[in-house]
Amino acid sequence: MTPNGPVPLDVSFTDDPRVVKEAANEDYSTHIVPLTWRSGRLSLAMTWYAVVSGMFYLVTAATLAVVVGTVDTLIGIVLAVACFGAVNYVLSRYAARTGLTVALLSQRLFGYAGSVLAPLVLAATAIYYAVFEGSVIAHALHAYTGVLDIRVWYAIAILSNLPLVIGGVRRWLDKFNGALLPLYWIGLLVAVALAAVEFPPTGWLTYVPATPADLGAPGWLYAFFVYMGVFVFMMYTVDFARFGKPEDSRFHGVVTFGPVFYIFVYLANGLIGIFLVLASRTTGAVTETAVGDMIIGLMGFWGLVVVWLTQSRINTANYYVASTNLEAMATRAFGVRLPRVAALGLAGVVTYLIMLTDVLSYVLVALAWQGVFVVAWVGVVLTHIVLHRHGDRDGLPEFRPGRVVTLAPGAVVWLVASLAGITVYEFTGVFGTTWSAPLTLVLSVVLYVAADRIGGRVLLARRHDPRDEVTDIWEARVRCHRCDHSYIAAEMDRDPSVAGQPAICADCAGRNRAFRRAAVAEARELATAAGTPLAPRASLP
């Protein structure tokens, strides 16, 4: 230790080869993504466009058309495209600027302990969607072959998808999904052409149900609110857009994650789903496998290939998000380092176990509850970005585990808004089913604005900061004294639990209880010396 302060930082200006090797699978799941690991425009676009393909979108649009009619459904879809496009334009640019995951960003919003819930909700939602998409694959294979128990096909569907996700965003997913994207659209267009021949389309664009359903809202508004249940895409966007280069953020905001993407994912897929179902005169309940069954019926073996391609592509995104967030949750909740490959295996096991249950009896309710939590998270994040557009310092939100309070006011806002939304959903009948998501969104925004204006303890003021000791926090790499790896200075902190306060990375800091206790004790000591509580937002000398 030097006489006047902590030990000097071990600084370098090139990537640590060990970190780069590890990142090939880990993708900086618990770290800021450095600029050297950002993807090119086309690479990131092709990775994300895996989400374009999914029977979920076709089935959702077709179900809505049967319930509220085609015109109202299309109005709701256009509103969804505008809403999702605008919000994800903002979120994708923010993620590219900060390089943060949902889990890391949530540390600023909800505090050290409060942030545990965000990766849990996101991982659980991703797993439920993997259950849905995987079930479509298994059902299609089982129905086409007529052999083996459906539980065997569940396992085959999962095991055929998991290896596709091991390589991560830069190593494999962009190439796999980019190669299969044209095949997805060609397959759907062939199915549409064959359906048009077999079921001459009449009136599908103007279809109106004979008996209007009691929905608690106009049909077009109900359709839009249904798509709000998929706000989890906005959490997905943060975890993927962090790989974008800052100079490409406008392109990604418009094309990759913004309105152009949602024109394809909601409008194009929706029109195809509505046509396939209504052209075949299907006006009863649309099952989760109905569209897949129809494609196989029209195209035979090649239809089976199309179904597998569509579901496997979107499940690369589902399993990727599930694995990275299970890894982040294990880091924070249990203080253990769970490799992403192990987290991916855990996600596969959980997916299979859920498939073995009577999943349809509760999955929709589970998704509705999780959807409320996601909508509230989106409301808090967007409000925070607007109120703190310049960050806490260095253009970044403060997310480092040793510099945020244990439970921030945002965590209370998130929980109150989410519980209110769930209460409305569960106890107000049709009204709650329709209005719980938008009411939750409005409540989360209002409460977060109020909490921010009233003020509350958010950041911990500490003595020494590695960011102040380097000239460029994005280019300088600092060696962590615990893992002996070097990461960019933007995420590094000083460890007050060790003599000389050597540098510590965000991952090691998040897993080390002694570090956390020492950081809080230091902040409390400074606050006491200044005669103030632990300073809200301010930096004490």
Secondary structure, 3 states (H helix, E strand, C coil): CECCECCCCCEECCCCHHHHHHHHHHCCCCCCCCHHHCECHHHHHHHHHHHHCCHHHHHHHHHHHHHHCHHHHHHHHHHHHHHHHHHHHHHHHHHHHHCCCHHHHHHHHHHHHHCCHHHHHHHHHHHHHHHHHHHHHHHHHHHHHCCCCHHHHHHHHHHHHHHHHCCHHHHHHHHHHHHHHHHHHHHHHHHHHHHHHHCCCCCHHHCCCCCCCCCCCCHHHHHHHHHHCCCHHHHHHHHHHCCECHHHHHHHHHHHCCHHHHHHHHHHHHHHHHHHHHHCCCCCCCCCCHHHHHHHHHHCHHHHHHHHHHHHHHHHHHHHHHHHHHHHHHHHHHCCCCCHHHHHHHHHHHHHHHHCCCHHHCHHHHHHHHHHHHHHHHHHHHHHHHHCCCCCECCECCCCCCCECCCCHHHHHHHHHHHHHHHHHHHCHHHHHHHHHHHHHHHHHHHHHHHHHHCCCCECCCCCCHHHHCCCCCCCEEECCCCCCEEEHHHCEECCCCCCCCEECHHHHHHCHHHHHHHHHHHHHHHHHHCCCCCCCCCCC
